[in-house]
Amino acid sequence: MTDCLELLAQLPTTYVFINPFKLVAFVLVFTVWTMFAQWVDKDTIAVNTYRILWNMIVLGVGAAAVAIGLLVPMFVVGFLLFLVANLVLMIVYIVHRNKLVAETDRVLTREHFRRIREEGLTGKKKKKTIEVKERVRLTGADHEVVAIPEGDIEREQYRVAQDLLFEALWRRAASIEVSPAGQEVAKVAFVIDGVPTERDSVPRQDGDNLVTFCKQIAGLNLEERRKPQQGEVMAAIGDNKHKVFVKTDGSTAGEKLTLRIIYDEINYKVPDLGLNPKQLDAVVTIKEETNGLILLSAPRQNGLTTSIYSFTRTHDRFLQNVQTIEYEKELALDNVTQNIFVPGEGKTFAERLLKLVRADPDIIVLPELREREAAATAARAAAKKQKVYVGMIANDVFEALGKWIAAVGDRALVAKGLLAVGNQRLVRILCKECRQAYKPDPSMMRKLNLPADKVLYRPPEPEFDKHGKPIICQACQGTGYSGRTAIFDWLVVDDGLREVIRRSKAMSEIQGYLVKKGGLGLQNQALLKVLDGVTSIQEIARAVRGSRSGGGPRPKPKARPAAQPGKPRGGN
């Protein structure tokens, strides 16, 4: 008992074993580090840099600094190392992020300190909450409606996306491309009715905000900035809903964003495409055939895939087994099995097609063929028992037929199974609200073999109000056109043509036979659209350029004043 009392007597009279001043200094630096870590997590998204990488760096350096500060025996040395490590980390990140943003958005600079002096540390004196509203209802990849964010950075991203998407939908843009053009600006371009149209550039920060926001709602990887990524969202104004495909690509200049907007073409069937009544009757007759091959062709960017999908939708997909093989699925087809072929997986396209043929579907759709062997397989399937649709890039029916004969390599097989060859061009439809009637030059009409007294239509000449401001048609936003339709050259393969194909030794023999027979030519079909007031002579000249059936030099479109969303026609 005496020994125990002596030991107790030797204990210190105070129970504080840690120097409180050292503890406060350590906790203070640690608190600053935690606040910095939270800021980095949000800031990396705002400046479009590598969020996960920087979070790992901040966490790793912070953990190492804490360990050094606690384990080094001499507090002064350990604390200084702890402090220096965190300061270096902060300086490195701030230098990195300041290089990625405009000068007005940089931190710890002379300009930044000036703003702090004028607006206060939090900027509450002049800073107001960014006002944004939902102009376009967006539904993300998670099928949830995108709500208006709370944070200022996220609200700014939301605002930029809302403004651009609303303008694009109002102007009927089929695609939007946002690409960096230096450190200060990002270029924005629309494709409206097939015509590329540049709009005003936006600040680079707005472009980066748009890329980040669209990637986020489309469920793409925010950290991946080099490899291409694809996703999709929904955009709606009122009851008009549109699927929007989101695609990003990396480059040395920065990340490029492409938004492709889907309109009514998602539900098109053959009668919606633009075939004339005689061509429609021919298509209906061919549709009743249980086997045979229909070759559809067009130059690139002229609606070939839309037409192939429309022909597919025209069939009864509940009673018939319809299957496709595609390199890339453009759109989802209801009640159609869409098989996606990925090159380099060990099997060729021809082998995949042969496997599908043996499964015995009623209809096989091939929007694109890249292998010669696959063409022969498709031709044999069509000659025996299956209906086959094939898409091909070609300027006219003659080129399409020649390419198909060369790909199959057997004229007798081509002749046996081929039902029809189609070629198409997309032309813009004149705006019914502002198109102008006119009497064309009689000599020109005679050259085109058209009635000399026929009244035609064209886009209106620019008009201005009494203040000199352009009067903009709200139906077409000043372009003179609203929407597009297709013109078709349609060749039905009859017994006479089959015999010519079978015995011919050169494509010139087949072409000579068809020219003598008459009835073909994109220009002839296009002029019917002009006579009906659907489109203009100028648009036809632009669209059929490159076709052997007619056309001329491509005219330069007149510069028209740009429309502003919501500005009424003729308003002040």
Secondary structure, DSSP 4 states (H G I P E B T S, - for coil): -HHHHHHHHHS-S----S-HHHHHHHHHHHHHHHHHHHHHHHHHHHTT--HHHHHHHHHHHHHHHHHHHHHSSSHHHHHHHHHHHHHHHHHHHHHHHHTTS-GGG-SSSHHHHHHHHHH-SS-TTT--PPP---SSEEE-TTS-B-PPPSSHHHHHHHHHHHHHHHHHHHTTEEEEEEEE-SSSEEEEEEEETTEEEE---EEHHHHHHHHHHHHHHTT--TT--SS-EEEEEEEEETTEEEEEEEEEEE-SS-EEEEEEE--GGGG--GGGS---HHHHHHHHHHHT-SSEEEEEEE-TTSSHHHHHHHHHHHS-TTTS-EEEEESS--S--TT-EEEEP-TTSSS-HHHHHHHHHHT--SEEEES----HHHHHHHHHHHHHT-EEEEEEE-SSHHHHHHHHHHHH--HHHHHHHEEEEEEEEEEEEEPTTT-EEE---HHHHHHTT--TT--EEEPPPP-B-TTSPBP--TTTTTSSEEEEEEEEEEEE--HHHHHHHHH-SSHHHHHHHHHHH----HHHHHHHHHHTTSS-HHHHHHHSTTBTTB--SPPPPPP-PPP-TTPPTT--
